[in-house]
């Protein structure tokens, strides 16, 4: 244990250690507490550094040059100058805030989230026994002394999530802990103890007392964990999902048949799992989870198939699913940009299905619908869908999709690429609108296609004057020549693109 604690102190940033020692020099106890201690023991990089002390806010504030104190629970934010690379920074971003909180004894939790009353204590024991899980009830001081009253080290070694004291009491105090248990399990790859699981199931309805903003934050962390597939499955088995996103559970035992070997719920979990394996961001993971959420509400039995073998159909499930997703994202208070993107990806995830019938014009329409910035993300969701069926995306089909998208996104060869346009011809060079203007622009394009270095105003202005002196017949001939060269170059570009992806046109 002594070796462990010495190694831990070596991992503490100097700015954090200075706060600990400043408090101690002031005659007070001070400990790092909670998740930062847990993460250092596990070998993870702590995201936040929390300090607890037997000093009151009035005693903490004079010890530091700059602090922030506007917390009824006694937390003082100590402002530490942030290391910069030399560039100017605003006053708001100049400091890192390290939170220092007095030891606390908490009263009843009437709202199942916040204590009705907080009293300051002189004993670290009082503070640790109010913590949620044993792995978070660890405290470490600057000398390397580790306080572990509830066998948190043992639970870390055994990879176990267990509440401090009576599980029912902890969950009745703060119902957000119900979902936090699942979140820690998925983030750390720990198992939840049997007694803790039993208490979660028994008290699952308490989650309804928690705001959806807080639930969303924990839910998002589960989705962004290494094992979100397991996390969503746990939320369902522990009776929590029915209070958060009950629409997902409509897919349980919703058989699909056909190419699908899983019911709808299992399929979307596998799709989410693939997104996590690919380390995709939150919006892609949510889209993978929700992409088939509309299937249970659109499932119909079609008994007309030859040979008397019927099948299930899910016509329009992507439209129904998009509407459901909009309501879910609004309920969970997700930001508008994420909500809009996930809704679009769910709405159009069925687009890429058949390379034999899909057309470039159809691809262009879907690009307009989802936006150029989202089209490749749509392909990622499509891949998650396929892998969620335990089917690898057919290499040729995937290459074909990519080639068609690139072809549609490719800038067309046109007079718009010239450094001169109709407005300049009229306003600056005195060319009147009409067929002759078009002939001139196409003639300029023909020259620029041969020699791109000519696409500068100095050259083009001189050429306009000369071309304007030609007859309409001569100009038209030059324009036709430009059109032929344009088509030839475009054909070469498309052939190169198809060659890149290994597909035939």
C-alpha positions, 0 to 999 in steps of 0.5 A: 500500500505504501508503494502504491500511495507514493506512486500516486502522489507522483501523478498529481500535477504540481498546481493541484499539489500546491493547493493541498500543501497550502491548506495543510500549511494553513493548519488544515487537513486536505485530501484529493477525493473521489474519481481522481484518486480512483482513476490514478489507482486504475491507471487512467488520466483523471479529468477533474481534481477534487479536494476536500478539507476540514476548512470552511469556505471562509477559511479557504478563501484567504489562503489563495490569491483568486477564488470563486465562491457561489455554491450553497454546498460550500465548494470554493473554486481555486483559480490556478493560472493555466499554462499557455503556449504564449498566445494571448488568452482571455481572462475567462480562459486564463485560469483552471478551476480546482474545486475545494469542498469542506467535509460535509454531512448531508441531510435528507434528500427530499427531491431524490437529487440534492440534500435538504441541508448540508453541515460542515464537518471536521472528520474525513469519515463523515465526508466519505460515508456520503459518497455513492460507490466504494471506488469513489470513497477514497481520499489521498493527502499530500504525504501519500496517506490513503483513506479507504474506509469502505474497501474501495481498493479491494473493489477496484482490484475485483473490478466491482461497483458497490455502493457505500453502505446500504444501497437502497439508502444511497439510491433514495438519497440521489436517484441519478446514482442508479444510472451512474452505476451503469455508466461506471460499469461500462466506462471501467469495464467493472461488474455491478455487485449483486446487492447493488443490482437488486437495489437498482431494480427495486428502486428503478422508478426513482429515476423519474425524479431526475431531470432529463438534462442530468440523465442525458449527460450520464446516458451520453457517457454510456454511449461514448464508453468502450462498451455501450452495447452492454450499457444499453442492455444493462439499462434495460435489464435493470428496469431503467431504460423504460423510464428513459427511452421506452421506445427502444424496448419496443424492439425486444422480441420484435422478430425480423426474419429475412437477412436478420438473425436478431430481433430489432433490439439486439440488432440496434445494439450490435450496430451501436457496438460496431460504431463504438469499435470504430471509435465514432463520435456521439452523433454517429453512435446515437444514429446507429442506436436509433436507426431502426427504432421505427421498425416495431411500429411499422412491422406488417406480415406479408403472406403473399410470398411464393411457396407460402412463406411469408415475411415481415415488412417495415415499409416507411420505418425510417420516416416513422423512426425519424419522427420518434428520434426527434421527440426522444432528442427533445425529451433528453434536451440534446443540443439542436445541431446534434438532434437535427443530424441524428434525425436526418441520418435515421431518416435517410439510412435506407437510401443506399440499398441497391447499386443496380437500381440507384442512380446518380440523380438519386444520390445527388438528392440524398446529398441535398437532403442530408447535406454534403458534410453529413453524407459520409457519416450516413455511409458510416451508419449504413455500415453499422446497420449491415454489421449489426446484421452480422453481415460484412458490407459487400466490398464491391457494393461499398466501393460503388457507393463511395464512387457514386458519392465522390462523382456527385461531390466532384466539382463539375467543369464549367465556366464558373471556374473562370476568374471572370463571369457575366457580371464582370463582362457586363459591368467592367468590360462592356459586353452586352447580355446575350448569346455572344456573352456565352460564346465568349465565356466558353471560348475562354474556358477552352483556353483555360482547360488547355493551360490553367495558368491563363485563368487570371484576370490580366490575361482574360480581360485582354482575351475578352476584347479580342474575342468580342471582335470576332463574328458570332459564327467564329465565337460559336465554333470556339464555344463548341470546341470548349464543350467537346474538351469539357466532356472529354476531361469530365469522362477522364475524371470519372474513369479515374474516380472509378479506377480509384474505387475499383468499380466499373461505370 
